[in-house]
Amino acid sequence: VQPVESGGGLVQPGGSLRLSCAASGFTFSSSAMNWARQAPGKGLEWVSTIYSDGDTLYANSMKGRSTISRDNAKNTVYLQMNNLKPEDTAVYYCATGAYEYWGQGTQVTVSS
């Protein structure tokens, strides 16, 4: 099991990005999936979770600016982020439901 993130990059403040995480090797449709991030010099911060039934949770820092979704046919979870701020700069990680498996991360940099 190796989640693989993609979609990071450099974006200006106020911009948008959609992160993707493809995962296989387990029953994806039955598993919750998580996004977390680590900003430079800071600890790991939970961002969002989507459950197998589609219910979602968001950290206060991202609530109203992000949408997590999943496509079970593609074994992929997405994180759409809008109105990005410089403080959103971080490496974003995808993790399986109980955080047993993590991706390698994708860098998001918000800067003008």
Backbone bond lengths (Angstrom), bond angles and torsions (degrees), N, CA, C in turn:
res aa  C-N    CA-C-N  psi(-1)  N-CA   C-N-CA  omega(-1)  CA-C   N-CA-C  phi
1 V - - - 1.461 - - 1.510 108.66 -
2 Q 1.304 116.38 120.09 1.459 120.57 -179.21 1.513 109.33 -145.50
3 P 1.314 116.65 95.66 1.467 117.85 174.87 1.524 110.28 -62.37
4 V 1.311 116.72 144.75 1.459 121.51 -179.63 1.524 108.60 -129.05
5 E 1.335 115.09 114.67 1.457 120.43 179.78 1.520 111.15 -88.87
6 S 1.306 115.41 154.30 1.464 122.00 173.78 1.523 108.39 -155.51
7 G 1.323 115.32 167.65 1.453 120.00 174.25 1.509 115.63 104.78
8 G 1.321 117.52 -3.91 1.453 119.26 178.23 1.521 111.35 -72.46
9 G 1.315 115.33 174.59 1.456 120.17 178.91 1.504 112.11 162.33
10 L 1.312 114.85 -168.26 1.464 122.24 178.65 1.526 108.76 -98.23
11 V 1.306 115.82 129.00 1.465 120.57 -179.91 1.520 109.08 -139.77
12 Q 1.294 116.35 149.44 1.464 120.78 179.11 1.528 110.19 -78.36
13 P 1.312 116.77 154.70 1.477 119.43 174.95 1.516 110.45 -53.08
14 G 1.326 115.26 136.73 1.459 120.79 -176.92 1.511 113.90 90.28
15 G 1.315 116.08 -9.23 1.456 120.16 -178.85 1.513 113.20 -81.85
16 S 1.328 114.98 -177.29 1.464 121.98 -177.15 1.521 110.90 -130.82
17 L 1.311 114.17 153.64 1.464 121.76 172.79 1.515 108.26 -144.67
18 R 1.312 115.89 150.34 1.460 120.59 171.00 1.520 108.75 -120.16
19 L 1.308 115.41 117.44 1.449 121.73 176.93 1.522 109.13 -91.23
20 S 1.309 115.03 146.15 1.466 121.27 176.85 1.517 109.46 -124.15
21 C 1.312 115.16 151.07 1.462 120.92 176.36 1.515 107.69 -140.51
22 A 1.319 115.42 113.21 1.455 121.27 177.63 1.518 109.14 -99.00
23 A 1.313 115.96 132.68 1.462 119.78 -177.46 1.519 110.05 -138.40
24 S 1.300 115.74 147.47 1.452 120.46 179.24 1.524 108.82 -150.10
25 G 1.320 115.71 173.30 1.456 119.85 178.63 1.512 113.88 95.00
26 F 1.318 115.58 4.26 1.457 120.82 176.88 1.520 107.35 -154.04
27 T 1.327 116.14 174.23 1.463 119.66 -178.53 1.521 108.36 -81.09
28 F 1.319 114.68 88.62 1.465 121.44 -173.34 1.516 111.66 -56.66
29 S 1.313 116.42 -44.18 1.467 119.87 -173.83 1.521 112.69 -63.81
30 S 1.320 117.08 -20.85 1.462 121.04 -178.35 1.518 112.73 -96.28
31 S 1.307 116.35 -0.86 1.462 120.55 -172.74 1.517 112.06 -109.75
32 A 1.321 115.62 138.96 1.459 119.23 165.69 1.527 108.51 -68.63
33 M 1.322 115.49 156.18 1.458 120.75 176.85 1.528 108.55 -134.84
34 N 1.313 114.59 147.74 1.456 120.66 -174.00 1.521 111.91 -126.85
35 W 1.325 114.17 152.37 1.461 121.74 166.20 1.533 107.78 -118.63
36 A 1.327 114.10 139.48 1.456 121.31 175.29 1.525 107.02 -139.16
37 R 1.314 116.46 165.57 1.463 119.07 -179.88 1.512 110.23 -144.78
38 Q 1.315 115.16 157.74 1.457 121.41 176.26 1.514 108.53 -135.13
39 A 1.315 114.95 113.45 1.454 121.23 177.78 1.522 109.56 -80.59
40 P 1.321 117.33 158.31 1.465 120.49 -179.96 1.523 111.41 -54.83
41 G 1.311 116.15 126.62 1.454 121.23 176.37 1.512 115.37 74.27
42 K 1.339 117.16 8.66 1.462 120.78 -177.89 1.526 110.58 -123.32
43 G 1.305 115.23 169.47 1.449 120.60 179.85 1.511 112.29 -81.38
44 L 1.310 114.02 176.92 1.450 120.39 -179.98 1.527 109.95 -73.29
45 E 1.329 115.79 136.49 1.463 121.32 -178.28 1.519 109.25 -125.37
46 W 1.321 116.66 126.81 1.460 120.84 174.35 1.524 109.09 -67.87
47 V 1.348 115.76 140.02 1.456 121.41 -177.71 1.521 111.85 -113.11
48 S 1.334 116.30 -50.34 1.461 118.36 -173.74 1.519 110.27 -164.18
49 T 1.328 115.75 155.25 1.459 123.08 176.49 1.522 109.35 -136.58
50 I 1.316 114.95 141.47 1.461 119.97 170.24 1.521 108.02 -124.78
51 Y 1.321 115.35 130.77 1.451 120.84 -178.33 1.529 110.25 -90.51
52 S 1.323 114.61 170.39 1.470 119.32 -176.87 1.530 111.56 -63.52
53 D 1.324 116.58 -26.59 1.466 119.14 179.80 1.528 112.54 -88.46
54 G 1.338 115.79 3.36 1.453 119.92 177.67 1.513 115.20 94.31
55 D 1.321 117.73 -8.06 1.458 119.61 176.18 1.524 109.84 -63.06
56 T 1.313 115.34 147.13 1.453 120.29 -175.35 1.526 111.69 -130.33
57 L 1.320 114.78 153.23 1.458 122.69 174.49 1.526 108.14 -134.31
58 Y 1.339 115.14 147.18 1.456 120.07 -179.75 1.529 109.94 -134.74
59 A 1.321 115.20 145.17 1.447 120.02 169.59 1.530 108.53 -68.73
60 N 1.318 116.22 149.98 1.463 119.85 -179.22 1.529 111.30 -57.02
61 S 1.321 116.16 -33.54 1.460 120.16 -176.90 1.529 112.61 -65.35
62 M 1.335 116.97 -23.16 1.459 120.96 -177.21 1.523 113.41 -114.50
63 K 1.318 116.44 -6.37 1.458 119.58 -176.76 1.516 110.25 -63.05
64 G 1.322 116.56 133.29 1.452 121.52 -179.50 1.520 114.15 86.53
65 R 1.325 116.18 -12.60 1.472 120.26 -180.00 1.518 112.08 -117.95
66 S 1.317 116.85 -6.10 1.458 118.83 -177.57 1.522 110.82 -137.80
67 T 1.333 114.03 156.31 1.464 121.30 177.62 1.519 108.35 -137.54
68 I 1.319 115.57 123.16 1.458 120.46 174.92 1.522 107.99 -97.33
69 S 1.317 115.43 141.40 1.465 119.75 179.53 1.523 108.31 -149.38
70 R 1.319 115.09 169.45 1.466 118.83 -179.59 1.514 109.96 -143.17
71 D 1.321 114.36 151.04 1.459 121.97 173.81 1.522 106.21 -125.67
72 N 1.297 116.36 99.86 1.464 120.16 -175.44 1.530 111.91 -66.78
73 A 1.311 117.10 -27.11 1.465 119.72 178.49 1.532 111.33 -67.30
74 K 1.322 115.11 -26.84 1.473 120.19 179.63 1.518 112.80 -106.16
75 N 1.334 116.83 3.67 1.478 120.55 -177.76 1.532 110.74 50.73
76 T 1.301 115.75 44.53 1.455 121.01 -174.25 1.532 110.70 -132.59
77 V 1.311 114.70 139.43 1.462 121.69 173.38 1.528 107.66 -116.99
78 Y 1.310 115.28 145.16 1.461 121.57 -175.71 1.523 110.52 -122.12
79 L 1.326 115.18 154.03 1.459 120.56 170.48 1.526 106.85 -133.57
80 Q 1.311 115.98 106.74 1.459 122.12 175.54 1.520 107.93 -88.03
81 M 1.308 116.43 122.65 1.465 121.22 -178.54 1.526 109.14 -119.63
82 N 1.310 115.72 127.92 1.464 121.88 -178.92 1.521 110.35 -121.13
83 N 1.325 115.07 164.18 1.472 120.97 178.41 1.530 110.77 47.65
84 L 1.318 115.16 50.74 1.459 120.10 -175.87 1.520 111.38 -67.08
85 K 1.318 114.91 146.23 1.465 122.61 -178.50 1.525 109.05 -119.64
86 P 1.325 117.03 158.57 1.471 119.13 178.75 1.533 112.36 -55.67
87 E 1.323 117.03 -32.56 1.464 119.62 180.00 1.530 113.19 -72.82
88 D 1.319 117.81 -4.87 1.455 121.17 173.36 1.526 111.49 -84.22
89 T 1.319 117.24 -5.93 1.459 121.12 177.73 1.525 110.15 -59.89
90 A 1.329 115.68 122.88 1.463 120.47 -175.22 1.521 108.90 -175.62
91 V 1.311 114.79 168.39 1.463 120.53 165.38 1.521 106.35 -89.20
92 Y 1.316 115.78 126.80 1.469 121.33 -177.99 1.520 108.78 -102.90
93 Y 1.327 114.25 129.85 1.456 121.50 -177.69 1.520 110.65 -116.39
94 C 1.302 114.24 147.26 1.455 122.47 171.86 1.529 107.20 -107.11
95 A 1.311 116.10 139.85 1.465 120.14 179.49 1.516 109.57 -140.24
96 T 1.322 114.95 148.84 1.456 119.49 176.83 1.519 110.50 -70.10
97 G 1.325 115.01 173.10 1.456 121.45 -166.23 1.522 117.22 -50.40
98 A 1.329 116.27 -46.99 1.466 120.07 -179.64 1.518 110.93 -99.93
99 Y 1.325 115.45 19.20 1.465 121.63 178.70 1.527 111.74 62.70
100 E 1.321 117.16 28.25 1.453 119.07 179.00 1.520 112.26 -76.14
101 Y 1.332 116.64 -31.07 1.451 121.34 -178.92 1.522 110.12 -129.64
102 W 1.330 114.70 137.93 1.455 121.88 -177.74 1.517 110.43 -125.41
103 G 1.318 116.58 148.80 1.447 121.23 171.42 1.519 110.85 -81.06
104 Q 1.303 115.06 -179.87 1.464 120.30 -177.21 1.527 112.24 -84.79
105 G 1.328 115.13 -11.73 1.459 120.07 177.63 1.520 112.66 93.99
106 T 1.323 114.32 155.15 1.465 121.34 174.90 1.529 108.32 -134.22
107 Q 1.309 115.91 134.13 1.469 121.04 -174.56 1.518 110.50 -80.90
108 V 1.314 115.64 130.29 1.461 122.52 171.38 1.518 107.45 -117.25
109 T 1.315 116.77 123.63 1.458 122.21 178.46 1.518 108.76 -123.15
110 V 1.321 115.87 122.69 1.462 121.23 179.84 1.523 107.24 -111.37
111 S 1.312 115.52 110.07 1.458 120.48 -174.75 1.511 109.80 -158.65
112 S 1.320 114.99 148.45 1.458 119.80 175.43 1.521 110.30 -94.71
